């Protein structure tokens, strides 16, 4: 359950306990801990806020003479705290008094126990849609969305752009132990981390591997692996359970895990994950601050297994407009016009080509539109055609059948731009990229939406594998409704964005088809490049 809490303590903030000792004698090297001191700190507590900031978070610090490690018990939740420090978020609604038990362990396993009470007021309840998104019917399982660009990344503390320093490409961290991990948020408030390989029977092989940063990963226990740079890869670990609760400090929905619970990459100390975005069904972008307080780590998690069927169920089946490219020569002037030249700074993306309307760069032949990028001495030519002022529409299903160029450095795109672009500018106009492909990865295609707050490198996008994109024709589609926008390849949805009146996707858009060279997605061009072509069989719109 998700709660923000207000807390008051019955005792002083620094509470000293003379503990009841299970052992108070020394037997050789067996020494019982003595003089336990437990200090609870209410986060945000000051003269104006004696009960804290309402987050429900209490930090605990325990010390004792001759203690080697500590364990806390918060009712049903048990937290091992080797250093004596931990935190816990109390979450029952209303005013409740909780008994916290602290065990200090000495040599030989001898222990000393003490208890304290905290009185807690819980005033926040998680929205039902978030609880349902996390838990579902009780069988929902989450994973790192390894096939998506930026599924794991790095940025400054408090940054607003996920992975703005570094974002892993699809499958880039396959050598680590996090892609086969699974996470379950159980209805009883327990969090289950399935560490063993998803292909293994956990009753036979309960041990798998995790990924974490040296030396922070040492908190999980001793190990003998050799660090890979600053990381530990394939660190053996077992399935485990902790507790989870949702808070919203400062209005930011946050997943809190107890003890050593974590997701994706062990960053140490901080087991709180802010929910940066949950606009896409069955997907969330979360971030956590590194245990060294140096930077933020970002993750995209999904409750859908890679490769699972996600067939588009369209609501649009009546053909409204089409260009079948069945007349040889220049593209139909009733449907298409041209962008020409280099634009400002390479059309805003540091692209290398100059666009022309020449037949060498754009032509219809044998039922196929061909847009060809060519080397032109030290530069390049290509073509970019658009339907602005000729065909513009709102809502529908777009289907474009295309075969993409294979050469390194080519950046093909099938996309749509808001028809009010000249008036309001970009990204206020909105942009729907039905298909883009980088110049370096010709096995992956991207689908992306750009709009205020989510544009450029921070755009709202996804990726999917299309291994034969350069050798075979595939259908690249978008289902665009007042409620949702789905990016689709060959009938399978791979990226979904919830539409609303707050987004610019509720008025006319027009088509753009082009092949760029180099630039932010094209990257380095093959020095031996001469020419390559994007072929389009048809463009169809259904309403």
QUIWO-V408269 format. One record per backbone hydrogen bond with DSSP energy under -1.0 kcal/mol. CO is the residue of the C=O (numbers start at 1). NH is the residue of the N-H. E is the energy in kcal/mol with one decimal. If there is no record, write none. Layout:
{{CO | NH | E} {CO | NH | E}}
This chain:
{{2 | 126 | -1.7} {4 | 123 | -2.2} {4 | 124 | -1.5} {5 | 56 | -1.2} {6 | 121 | -5.2} {8 | 119 | -1.4} {15 | 38 | -1.3} {20 | 113 | -1.3} {27 | 30 | -2.3} {30 | 27 | -2.3} {34 | 65 | -2.5} {36 | 17 | -1.2} {37 | 63 | -2.4} {38 | 15 | -1.1} {39 | 61 | -1.6} {41 | 59 | -2.6} {42 | 45 | -1.9} {43 | 53 | -2.3} {49 | 46 | -1.1} {49 | 52 | -2.2} {51 | 7 | -2.9} {56 | 90 | -1.5} {57 | 43 | -1.8} {58 | 88 | -2.0} {59 | 41 | -3.5} {60 | 86 | -2.1} {61 | 39 | -3.1} {63 | 37 | -3.0} {64 | 67 | -1.3} {65 | 34 | -1.7} {69 | 105 | -3.0} {70 | 81 | -2.7} {71 | 103 | -3.0} {72 | 79 | -2.8} {73 | 101 | -2.1} {74 | 77 | -1.4} {77 | 74 | -3.6} {79 | 72 | -3.2} {81 | 84 | -1.4} {84 | 62 | -1.7} {86 | 60 | -3.3} {88 | 58 | -2.3} {94 | 122 | -2.2} {96 | 120 | -3.8} {98 | 118 | -2.4} {100 | 116 | -2.0} {101 | 73 | -2.6} {102 | 114 | -2.2} {103 | 71 | -2.1} {104 | 112 | -2.3} {105 | 68 | -3.9} {105 | 69 | -1.2} {106 | 109 | -1.4} {107 | 110 | -1.3} {110 | 106 | -3.9} {112 | 104 | -3.1} {114 | 102 | -2.9} {116 | 100 | -3.1} {118 | 98 | -3.5} {119 | 8 | -2.9} {120 | 96 | -3.3} {121 | 6 | -6.8} {122 | 94 | -2.3} {127 | 131 | -1.9} {128 | 132 | -2.6} {129 | 133 | -2.0} {130 | 134 | -2.3} {131 | 135 | -2.7} {132 | 136 | -1.6} {135 | 138 | -1.8} {135 | 140 | -1.1} {142 | 183 | -2.3} {143 | 302 | -2.5} {144 | 146 | -2.1} {145 | 148 | -1.9} {146 | 171 | -2.8} {148 | 151 | -1.4} {151 | 300 | -2.2} {152 | 168 | -3.0} {153 | 298 | -2.4} {154 | 165 | -2.3} {154 | 166 | -1.7} {155 | 296 | -2.7} {156 | 159 | -2.3} {161 | 164 | -1.3} {166 | 154 | -2.6} {168 | 150 | -2.6} {169 | 172 | -2.4} {171 | 174 | -1.5} {173 | 176 | -1.7} {182 | 194 | -3.0} {183 | 142 | -3.2} {184 | 192 | -2.5} {186 | 189 | -1.8} {189 | 244 | -2.6} {190 | 186 | -2.4} {191 | 242 | -2.5} {192 | 184 | -2.3} {193 | 240 | -1.6} {194 | 182 | -1.9} {197 | 200 | -2.0} {201 | 204 | -1.8} {201 | 205 | -3.1} {206 | 239 | -1.5} {208 | 237 | -2.3} {210 | 235 | -2.1} {211 | 266 | -2.9} {212 | 232 | -2.9} {213 | 217 | -2.3} {215 | 218 | -1.9} {216 | 219 | -2.0} {217 | 220 | -2.0} {218 | 221 | -1.6} {228 | 231 | -1.9} {230 | 214 | -1.8} {231 | 228 | -3.2} {232 | 212 | -1.6} {235 | 210 | -2.0} {237 | 208 | -3.1} {240 | 193 | -2.4} {242 | 191 | -2.9} {243 | 258 | -2.1} {245 | 256 | -3.0} {246 | 3 | -1.7} {247 | 254 | -3.0} {248 | 251 | -2.3} {249 | 252 | -1.6} {253 | 275 | -3.2} {254 | 247 | -2.2} {255 | 273 | -3.0} {256 | 245 | -1.7} {258 | 261 | -2.2} {263 | 265 | -2.0} {266 | 213 | -1.9} {267 | 291 | -2.5} {268 | 270 | -2.9} {271 | 257 | -2.5} {273 | 255 | -3.0} {274 | 276 | -1.1} {274 | 287 | -1.9} {277 | 285 | -2.6} {280 | 283 | -1.5} {282 | 303 | -1.9} {284 | 301 | -2.7} {285 | 276 | -2.0} {285 | 277 | -1.6} {286 | 299 | -2.7} {287 | 274 | -2.4} {288 | 297 | -3.1} {290 | 293 | -2.5} {295 | 290 | -3.2} {296 | 155 | -2.2} {297 | 288 | -2.2} {298 | 153 | -2.1} {299 | 286 | -2.7} {300 | 145 | -2.9} {301 | 284 | -2.5} {302 | 143 | -2.0} {305 | 308 | -2.0} {310 | 493 | -2.9} {318 | 543 | -3.0} {321 | 541 | -3.0} {323 | 539 | -1.9} {329 | 364 | -3.1} {332 | 335 | -2.0} {332 | 336 | -2.2} {337 | 386 | -2.2} {341 | 355 | -2.8} {344 | 348 | -1.7} {345 | 350 | -1.7} {346 | 349 | -1.7} {346 | 351 | -1.4} {349 | 520 | -1.4} {354 | 382 | -1.8} {355 | 341 | -2.7} {358 | 361 | -1.6} {358 | 362 | -2.1} {361 | 372 | -2.7} {363 | 370 | -3.1} {364 | 329 | -2.5} {365 | 368 | -1.4} {368 | 365 | -2.7} {369 | 536 | -2.6} {370 | 363 | -1.8} {371 | 534 | -2.6} {373 | 532 | -1.9} {374 | 381 | -2.3} {376 | 379 | -1.7} {379 | 376 | -3.7} {380 | 354 | -1.9} {381 | 374 | -2.8} {382 | 356 | -2.5} {383 | 515 | -1.2} {384 | 339 | -2.5} {385 | 513 | -2.6} {386 | 337 | -2.8} {387 | 390 | -2.2} {387 | 391 | -3.0} {393 | 509 | -2.3} {396 | 480 | -2.7} {397 | 542 | -2.9} {398 | 478 | -1.6} {399 | 540 | -2.5} {400 | 476 | -3.2} {401 | 537 | -2.7} {402 | 474 | -2.4} {403 | 535 | -2.6} {407 | 410 | -1.7} {408 | 526 | -1.8} {409 | 518 | -2.7} {411 | 516 | -2.7} {412 | 437 | -1.3} {413 | 514 | -2.0} {414 | 434 | -1.2} {414 | 435 | -2.0} {415 | 512 | -2.6} {416 | 432 | -2.4} {417 | 510 | -2.2} {418 | 421 | -1.7} {420 | 424 | -2.7} {421 | 425 | -2.2} {425 | 429 | -1.9} {427 | 430 | -1.4} {430 | 418 | -2.0} {431 | 450 | -2.4} {432 | 416 | -2.3} {433 | 448 | -1.6} {435 | 414 | -2.7} {436 | 446 | -3.0} {439 | 409 | -1.4} {443 | 466 | -2.8} {445 | 464 | -2.1} {446 | 436 | -1.4} {447 | 462 | -2.6} {448 | 433 | -3.5} {449 | 460 | -2.3} {450 | 431 | -1.9} {451 | 454 | -2.8} {454 | 451 | -1.8} {455 | 458 | -2.3} {456 | 459 | -1.4} {459 | 461 | -1.0} {460 | 449 | -2.4} {462 | 447 | -2.3} {464 | 445 | -2.4} {466 | 469 | -1.7} {468 | 472 | -2.2} {469 | 404 | -2.6} {474 | 402 | -2.6} {475 | 490 | -3.0} {476 | 400 | -2.6} {477 | 488 | -2.6} {478 | 398 | -2.6} {479 | 486 | -2.5} {480 | 396 | -2.5} {483 | 499 | -1.7} {484 | 481 | -2.6} {485 | 497 | -2.5} {486 | 479 | -2.4} {487 | 494 | -2.5} {487 | 495 | -1.3} {488 | 477 | -2.8} {489 | 492 | -2.1} {491 | 312 | -3.2} {492 | 489 | -2.1} {495 | 487 | -3.1} {497 | 485 | -2.7} {500 | 503 | -1.5} {508 | 419 | -2.8} {509 | 393 | -1.9} {510 | 417 | -2.1} {511 | 387 | -1.9} {512 | 415 | -2.6} {513 | 385 | -2.3} {514 | 413 | -2.4} {516 | 411 | -2.6} {517 | 352 | -2.7} {518 | 522 | -1.2} {519 | 523 | -2.2} {521 | 439 | -2.6} {526 | 529 | -2.4} {530 | 375 | -3.3} {532 | 373 | -2.6} {534 | 371 | -2.4} {535 | 403 | -2.6} {536 | 369 | -2.8} {538 | 401 | -1.5} {539 | 323 | -2.4} {540 | 399 | -2.6} {541 | 320 | -3.4} {541 | 321 | -1.7} {542 | 397 | -2.7}}
